[in-house]
Amino acid sequence: MSLRYHIRELRAEDLTEVTALEADCFSMPWKYKDFEEILTNKNRIYLAAVSDSPNDAGRTVIGGCVLTDITGEGDISNVAVHVDYRGQHIATALLQELIRIGSTKRSIHTFILEVRSRNTAAIGLYEKLGFCPAGVRPNFYEKPKDDAVIMRLTVDNTKLPHQERYGD
Ligand SMILES: CC(C)(COP(=O)(O)OP(=O)(O)OC[C@H]1O[C@@H](n2cnc3c(N)ncnc32)[C@H](O)[C@@H]1OP(=O)(O)O)[C@@H](O)C(=O)NCCC(=O)NCCS
């Protein structure tokens, strides 16, 4: 049976699950208060992938990502999919929707992100979405130490899909 989920903006009731997802996925995770701040920050959007059928542990938030509008440039961060749900194009759907919202609702045309140089899965994801390498920040990351690859995408509004995507 195929996984059913939808993508929507962060709500207060998601904060505990989003914080747990972050802790599962990153060695230096954002904390509860960092996500809570997004609820009132006009320059940030968090998109959550929410399963339509909770698992045995009651989990509904299975993925998420953040867009920060930095004076017209879109900084993408905290891209995460729960380990049990990877490889089903959930990150792809989240990022496509984040880019669509950023571009159509905030007139952002350039999106940037940083990724660990050894994170081949994430680099493959970003390349598939059209991001290109735009520089390296040596020793940017700790735990473990790693370089950051900066990746950039410039979007053409005329080529964006007009409808939101829900599930695969
Ligand atoms: C990176 C991550 C978000 C990918 O999520 P996902 O939902 O599994 O990704 P998708 O299914 O949308 O993958 C899209 C493409 O990315 C690439 N990719 C994803 N996982 C991969 C892997 N393990 N190995 C190689 N390529 C991979 C593939 O090109 C894939 O396309 P394909 O399935 O058609 O081959 C997920 O592995 C994750 O949460 N990792 C931990 C947190 C993290 O590293 N975040 C990125 C921080 S910059």
The ligand as an SDF file (V2000), in Angstrom:
LIG
                    3D

 48 50  0  0  0  0  0  0  0  0999 V2000
   18.7180   13.5320    2.6270 C   0  0  0  0  0  0  0  0  0  0  0  0
   17.2880   13.1190    2.9610 C   0  0  0  0  0  0  0  0  0  0  0  0
   16.5130   14.3670    3.3790 C   0  0  0  0  0  0  0  0  0  0  0  0
   16.6440   12.5140    1.6850 C   0  0  0  0  0  0  0  0  0  0  0  0
   15.2580   12.2380    1.9570 O   0  0  0  0  0  0  0  0  0  0  0  0
   14.4150   11.2180    1.0340 P   0  0  0  0  0  0  0  0  0  0  0  0
   12.9760   11.5260    1.2110 O   0  0  0  0  0  0  0  0  0  0  0  0
   14.8590    9.8350    1.3100 O   0  0  0  0  0  0  0  0  0  0  0  0
   14.9160   11.6590   -0.4200 O   0  0  0  0  0  0  0  0  0  0  0  0
   14.1760   11.3640   -1.8080 P   0  0  0  0  0  0  0  0  0  0  0  0
   13.5030   10.0350   -1.7470 O   0  0  0  0  0  0  0  0  0  0  0  0
   13.3360   12.5370   -2.1660 O   0  0  0  0  0  0  0  0  0  0  0  0
   15.4420   11.2650   -2.7880 O   0  0  0  0  0  0  0  0  0  0  0  0
   15.5680   12.0630   -3.9470 C   0  0  0  0  0  0  0  0  0  0  0  0
   16.9010   11.7600   -4.6100 C   0  0  0  0  0  0  0  0  0  0  0  0
   17.9990   12.0170   -3.7190 O   0  0  0  0  0  0  0  0  0  0  0  0
   19.0400   11.0410   -3.9070 C   0  0  0  0  0  0  0  0  0  0  0  0
   19.1620   10.2020   -2.7080 N   0  0  0  0  0  0  0  0  0  0  0  0
   18.3130   10.1690   -1.6560 C   0  0  0  0  0  0  0  0  0  0  0  0
   18.7690    9.2820   -0.7410 N   0  0  0  0  0  0  0  0  0  0  0  0
   19.9120    8.7460   -1.2510 C   0  0  0  0  0  0  0  0  0  0  0  0
   20.8480    7.7970   -0.7580 C   0  0  0  0  0  0  0  0  0  0  0  0
   20.6890    7.2060    0.4400 N   0  0  0  0  0  0  0  0  0  0  0  0
   21.9170    7.5150   -1.5210 N   0  0  0  0  0  0  0  0  0  0  0  0
   22.1060    8.1060   -2.7250 C   0  0  0  0  0  0  0  0  0  0  0  0
   21.2490    9.0360   -3.2420 N   0  0  0  0  0  0  0  0  0  0  0  0
   20.1690    9.3390   -2.5050 C   0  0  0  0  0  0  0  0  0  0  0  0
   18.5970   10.2030   -5.1120 C   0  0  0  0  0  0  0  0  0  0  0  0
   19.0760   10.8520   -6.2790 O   0  0  0  0  0  0  0  0  0  0  0  0
   17.0750   10.3140   -5.0220 C   0  0  0  0  0  0  0  0  0  0  0  0
   16.4270   10.1150   -6.2300 O   0  0  0  0  0  0  0  0  0  0  0  0
   16.0010    8.6060   -6.7190 P   0  0  0  0  0  0  0  0  0  0  0  0
   15.2870    7.9550   -5.5510 O   0  0  0  0  0  0  0  0  0  0  0  0
   15.0880    8.8550   -7.8600 O   0  0  0  0  0  0  0  0  0  0  0  0
   17.2740    7.9330   -7.0530 O   0  0  0  0  0  0  0  0  0  0  0  0
   17.2450   12.0300    4.0740 C   0  0  0  0  0  0  0  0  0  0  0  0
   18.1470   10.9910    3.7500 O   0  0  0  0  0  0  0  0  0  0  0  0
   17.5910   12.5660    5.4600 C   0  0  0  0  0  0  0  0  0  0  0  0
   16.7210   13.0450    6.1870 O   0  0  0  0  0  0  0  0  0  0  0  0
   18.8740   12.4770    5.8450 N   0  0  0  0  0  0  0  0  0  0  0  0
   19.3110   12.9380    7.1850 C   0  0  0  0  0  0  0  0  0  0  0  0
   19.2720   14.4490    7.2950 C   0  0  0  0  0  0  0  0  0  0  0  0
   20.0980   15.1190    6.2100 C   0  0  0  0  0  0  0  0  0  0  0  0
   21.2150   14.7180    5.9030 O   0  0  0  0  0  0  0  0  0  0  0  0
   19.5420   16.2060    5.6460 N   0  0  0  0  0  0  0  0  0  0  0  0
   20.1980   17.0200    4.6450 C   0  0  0  0  0  0  0  0  0  0  0  0
   20.9500   18.0970    5.3070 C   0  0  0  0  0  0  0  0  0  0  0  0
   21.7590   19.1720    4.1350 S   0  0  0  0  0  0  0  0  0  0  0  0
  1  2  1  0
  2  3  1  0
  2  4  1  0
  2 36  1  0
  4  5  1  0
  5  6  1  0
  6  7  2  0
  6  8  1  0
  6  9  1  0
  9 10  1  0
 10 11  2  0
 10 12  1  0
 10 13  1  0
 13 14  1  0
 14 15  1  0
 15 16  1  0
 15 30  1  0
 16 17  1  0
 17 18  1  0
 17 28  1  0
 18 19  1  0
 18 27  1  0
 19 20  2  0
 20 21  1  0
 21 22  1  0
 21 27  2  0
 22 23  1  0
 22 24  2  0
 24 25  1  0
 25 26  2  0
 26 27  1  0
 28 29  1  0
 28 30  1  0
 30 31  1  0
 31 32  1  0
 32 33  2  0
 32 34  1  0
 32 35  1  0
 36 37  1  0
 36 38  1  0
 38 39  2  0
 38 40  1  0
 40 41  1  0
 41 42  1  0
 42 43  1  0
 43 44  2  0
 43 45  1  0
 45 46  1  0
 46 47  1  0
 47 48  1  0
M  END
$$$$
